């Protein structure tokens, strides 16, 4: 069945959890999964699944001829209770108008990902329209009403959302 020893969930159920978590809050993903499958996987378990996975941005099969880069904002919670949250930027890249990548406080990984792509000639950098759309699609998940993130969880949720948008979570 593809279930590893000492695990409670099949790979398909885990993928379903990730797919739902990429689109909505962990609590709503818990509710929707129960409605769809009759199986209860708690929101805390879904959060742990997101933090355990290793997702890498896609490699283009064809050469790269178009790239757009911009930044989005995410609201971070502070470690001290009662202190107000604050906003911080993350970087988003959209390749060929299709593939998404988002990086939080990791500009080196962003440039490494871009530099690992095979460039075609001519190469052009597209203005804000395409990448603004990418930022908006990624922020759909991270800017849920009232959502505040711990800095250590931001990279994983951004990568999960990008994997969803890139079709890497398709069942």
Phi, psi and omega per residue, in radians:
X1 nan -0.139 3.122
X2 1.458 0.278 3.140
X3 -1.625 2.191 3.129
X4 -1.323 2.676 3.101
X5 -1.028 2.554 3.077
X6 1.130 0.419 3.039
X7 -2.018 2.672 -3.103
X8 -1.725 -0.307 -3.008
X9 -2.129 2.495 3.065
X10 -1.254 2.789 3.094
X11 -1.034 -0.612 3.128
X12 -1.176 -0.749 3.112
X13 -1.132 -0.709 3.092
X14 -1.072 -0.722 3.121
X15 -1.138 -0.670 3.071
X16 -1.094 -0.734 3.100
X17 -1.057 -0.781 3.140
X18 -1.136 -0.717 3.141
X19 -1.065 -0.795 3.115
X20 -1.206 -0.696 -3.131
X21 -1.171 -0.418 3.116
X22 -1.263 -0.321 -3.037
X23 -1.913 -0.344 -3.010
X24 -2.643 3.089 3.140
X25 -1.106 2.772 3.129
X26 -1.080 -0.655 3.134
X27 -1.117 -0.806 3.116
X28 -1.153 -0.611 3.092
X29 -1.106 -0.712 3.090
X30 -1.037 -0.838 -3.128
X31 -1.116 -0.820 -3.118
X32 -1.132 -0.693 3.124
X33 -1.084 -0.711 3.114
X34 -1.120 -0.738 3.128
X35 -1.130 -0.661 -3.075
X36 -1.387 -0.627 -3.004
X37 -2.072 -0.323 -3.039
X38 1.407 0.076 3.130
X39 -1.815 2.401 -3.131
X40 -1.784 2.049 3.022
X41 -2.160 1.968 -3.024
X42 -1.060 2.742 -3.141
X43 -1.110 -0.565 3.098
X44 -1.184 -0.664 3.091
X45 -1.145 -0.694 3.111
X46 -1.128 -0.687 3.094
X47 -1.085 -0.735 3.110
X48 -1.125 -0.690 3.103
X49 -1.031 -0.764 3.135
X50 -1.093 -0.706 -3.109
X51 -1.319 -0.288 -3.123
X52 -1.571 -0.358 -3.031
X53 -1.423 2.647 3.045
X54 -1.961 1.894 3.112
X55 -1.958 2.353 3.106
X56 -1.989 2.552 3.075
X57 -1.089 2.619 -3.061
X58 -1.237 2.663 2.998
X59 -1.711 2.311 -3.132
X60 -1.243 2.392 3.090
X61 -1.400 -0.612 3.054
X62 -1.679 3.003 3.132
X63 -1.233 2.742 -3.134
X64 -1.579 2.112 3.114
X65 -2.108 -0.145 -3.069
X66 -2.561 2.266 3.099
X67 -2.457 2.508 3.056
X68 -2.293 2.373 3.137
X69 -2.296 2.383 3.111
X70 -2.718 3.141 3.137
X71 -2.140 2.675 3.027
X72 -2.177 3.042 -3.136
X73 -2.110 2.565 3.113
X74 -2.368 2.477 -3.106
X75 -1.575 2.158 -3.104
X76 -1.851 2.486 3.076
X77 -1.554 2.606 3.126
X78 -1.569 2.793 -3.139
X79 -1.265 -0.532 -3.080
X80 -1.586 2.167 3.127
X81 -1.095 2.413 3.109
X82 1.665 -0.348 3.081
X83 -1.360 2.520 -3.122
X84 -1.212 2.623 3.082
X85 -1.261 2.971 3.139
X86 -2.465 2.801 -3.107
X87 -1.777 2.473 3.089
X88 -2.410 2.710 -3.074
X89 -1.602 2.628 2.932
X90 -2.223 2.789 -3.121
X91 -1.817 2.449 3.106
X92 -2.187 2.414 3.046
X93 -2.196 2.499 3.075
X94 -2.220 2.130 -3.101
X95 -1.855 2.344 3.105
X96 1.019 0.273 -3.099
X97 1.224 0.193 -3.044
X98 -2.177 -0.892 -2.973
X99 -1.616 2.444 -3.094
X100 -1.999 2.568 2.982
X101 -2.542 2.419 3.116
X102 -2.353 2.419 -3.041
X103 -2.383 2.300 -3.128
X104 -1.910 2.049 3.134
X105 0.887 0.701 -3.115
X106 -2.576 1.130 -3.123
X107 -1.104 -0.530 -3.140
X108 -1.098 -0.751 3.111
X109 -1.136 -0.637 3.093
X110 -1.089 -0.870 -3.134
X111 -1.173 -0.636 3.079
X112 -1.089 -0.738 3.123
X113 -1.105 -0.789 3.131
X114 -1.132 -0.737 -3.114
X115 -1.246 -0.342 3.141
X116 -1.383 -0.189 -3.128
X117 -1.445 2.534 3.103
X118 -1.365 2.118 -3.120
X119 -1.463 2.538 3.024
X120 -1.896 2.943 3.109
X121 -2.050 2.289 -0.021
X122 -1.434 2.684 3.128
X123 -1.920 2.393 3.113
X124 -2.381 2.601 3.061
X125 -1.804 2.169 -3.044
X126 -1.573 2.580 3.136
X127 -1.173 -2.820 -2.895
X128 -1.295 -0.384 -3.025
X129 -0.977 -0.940 -3.087
X130 -1.165 -0.735 -3.085
X131 -1.344 -0.502 3.050
X132 -1.095 -0.660 3.071
X133 -1.121 -0.708 3.120
X134 -1.102 -0.783 3.124
X135 -1.052 -0.740 -3.132
X136 -1.116 -0.729 -3.140
X137 -1.193 -0.639 3.103
X138 -1.254 -0.746 -3.085
X139 -1.223 -0.245 3.072
X140 -0.928 -0.650 -3.120
X141 -1.501 -0.676 -3.006
X142 -1.522 -0.217 3.134
X143 -1.916 0.622 3.049
X144 -1.065 2.666 -3.121
X145 -0.949 2.144 3.097
X146 1.393 -0.023 -3.084
X147 -1.212 2.290 3.013
X148 -2.313 2.458 -3.011
X149 -2.085 2.560 2.957
X150 -1.406 2.436 -3.108
X151 -0.938 -0.607 -3.110
X152 -1.253 -0.245 -3.141
X153 -1.727 -0.192 -3.015
X154 -1.131 -0.830 -3.086
X155 -1.022 -0.720 -3.113
X156 -1.159 -0.751 -3.119
X157 -1.228 -0.591 3.067
X158 -1.136 -0.766 3.121
X159 -1.138 -0.645 3.100
X160 -1.126 -0.780 -3.140
X161 -1.108 -0.722 3.105
X162 -1.133 -0.704 3.108
X163 -1.074 -0.683 3.082
X164 -1.095 -0.846 -3.117
X165 -1.154 -0.505 3.122
X166 -1.448 -0.070 -3.130
X167 1.400 0.251 -3.111
X168 -1.352 -0.219 3.132
X169 -1.779 0.173 -3.125
X170 -1.052 2.461 -3.089
X171 -1.662 nan nan
